[in-house]
Amino acid sequence: MEAPQSTRQLKVAREIQRDLAEIIRSRGMAAYDGAMVTVSGVKISSDLAQARVYVSIFPSVKQKPVMEKLENENHALRGALGRMVAKQLRIVPELEFFLDDSLDYVEHIDELLKK
């Protein structure tokens, strides 16, 4: 089990989530093959060097290509993030993208309940 996050970690994670969401939104849906990409959460390591970025992608059929695109753009996204948080953070964390499939789970439960 992972240790609870400190107040500093939570503040930095929220800032990174907000800024990354803005970066991705500014690129537009066309950059992600028409998919809507939402940064649903960020968890950051205690040394603030690693950030686990959770994204949800709609429609779910585009999850795999969009996740590949995010991984390919990791360096550029981190660079854009660095320009936004340069005044607040000494180091820009390495980004690691994970799929947040909680919306798919909710949709699946909803379908089961309709039967």
C-alpha positions as CSV (number, residue, x, y, z in Angstrom):
1,M,0.0,0.0,0.0
2,E,1.3,3.4,-0.9
3,A,1.9,6.1,1.7
4,P,-0.6,9.0,1.9
5,Q,0.3,12.1,0.0
6,S,1.5,15.2,1.8
7,T,-0.2,18.5,1.4
8,R,2.6,19.6,-0.9
9,Q,2.2,16.6,-3.1
10,L,-1.5,17.1,-3.3
11,K,-1.1,20.8,-4.3
12,V,1.6,20.0,-6.9
13,A,-0.6,17.1,-8.3
14,R,-3.6,19.4,-8.6
15,E,-1.5,22.1,-10.4
16,I,-0.1,19.5,-12.8
17,Q,-3.6,18.1,-13.5
18,R,-5.0,21.6,-14.2
19,D,-2.0,22.6,-16.4
20,L,-1.9,19.3,-18.4
21,A,-5.6,19.4,-18.9
22,E,-5.2,22.9,-20.4
23,I,-2.3,21.8,-22.6
24,I,-4.2,18.8,-24.0
25,R,-7.4,20.9,-24.4
26,S,-5.5,23.6,-26.3
27,R,-4.3,21.0,-28.8
28,G,-7.9,20.2,-29.7
29,M,-9.7,17.0,-30.3
30,A,-8.4,16.8,-33.8
31,A,-4.9,16.1,-32.4
32,Y,-6.3,13.0,-30.7
33,D,-8.2,11.6,-33.6
34,G,-11.5,13.3,-32.5
35,A,-11.4,11.7,-29.0
36,M,-12.1,13.7,-25.9
37,V,-9.2,13.4,-23.5
38,T,-9.7,14.3,-19.9
39,V,-7.0,14.4,-17.2
40,S,-8.9,12.7,-14.4
41,G,-6.2,12.6,-11.8
42,V,-2.5,12.9,-11.0
43,K,-0.5,11.2,-8.3
44,I,3.0,12.4,-7.6
45,S,6.0,10.7,-5.9
46,S,7.2,12.0,-2.6
47,D,10.3,13.6,-4.2
48,L,8.1,15.2,-6.9
49,A,10.1,13.6,-9.7
50,Q,7.5,11.2,-11.0
51,A,3.9,12.0,-11.9
52,R,1.3,9.3,-12.7
53,V,-1.2,11.0,-15.0
54,Y,-4.6,9.3,-15.3
55,V,-6.6,10.1,-18.4
56,S,-10.1,9.1,-19.5
57,I,-10.7,8.9,-23.2
58,F,-14.1,9.1,-24.9
59,P,-15.1,7.2,-27.0
60,S,-13.5,4.2,-25.5
61,V,-12.8,2.6,-28.9
62,K,-10.0,5.3,-29.4
63,Q,-8.3,4.5,-26.1
64,K,-5.4,2.5,-27.5
65,P,-4.3,5.0,-30.3
66,V,-4.8,8.0,-28.0
67,M,-2.7,6.4,-25.3
68,E,0.1,5.7,-27.8
69,K,-0.1,9.3,-29.0
70,L,0.2,10.6,-25.4
71,E,3.2,8.3,-24.9
72,N,4.8,9.5,-28.1
73,E,4.1,13.2,-27.2
74,N,5.4,12.7,-23.6
75,H,8.5,14.8,-24.1
76,A,6.6,17.7,-25.8
77,L,3.9,17.6,-23.1
78,R,6.5,17.6,-20.3
79,G,8.2,20.6,-22.0
80,A,4.9,22.5,-22.3
81,L,4.2,21.7,-18.6
82,G,7.7,22.9,-17.7
83,R,7.0,26.2,-19.3
84,M,3.8,26.6,-17.3
85,V,5.2,25.5,-13.8
86,A,8.7,26.9,-14.2
87,K,8.1,29.5,-11.4
88,Q,6.5,27.1,-9.0
89,L,8.6,23.9,-9.4
90,R,12.3,23.4,-9.4
91,I,12.1,20.2,-11.4
92,V,9.4,19.1,-13.8
93,P,8.3,15.6,-13.0
94,E,8.6,12.7,-15.5
95,L,5.1,11.9,-16.8
96,E,3.7,8.4,-16.9
97,F,0.3,8.0,-18.5
98,F,-2.3,5.6,-17.3
99,L,-5.8,4.9,-18.6
100,D,-8.6,5.7,-16.2
101,D,-11.4,3.4,-17.2
102,S,-13.8,4.2,-14.4
103,L,-16.2,5.7,-16.9
104,D,-16.2,2.4,-18.8
105,Y,-16.9,0.6,-15.6
106,V,-19.8,2.9,-14.8
107,E,-21.2,2.4,-18.3
108,H,-20.9,-1.4,-17.9
109,I,-22.7,-1.4,-14.6
110,D,-25.4,0.8,-16.1
111,E,-25.9,-1.6,-18.9
112,L,-26.2,-4.5,-16.4
113,L,-28.7,-2.7,-14.4
114,K,-30.9,-2.0,-17.5
115,K,-31.3,-5.8,-18.1
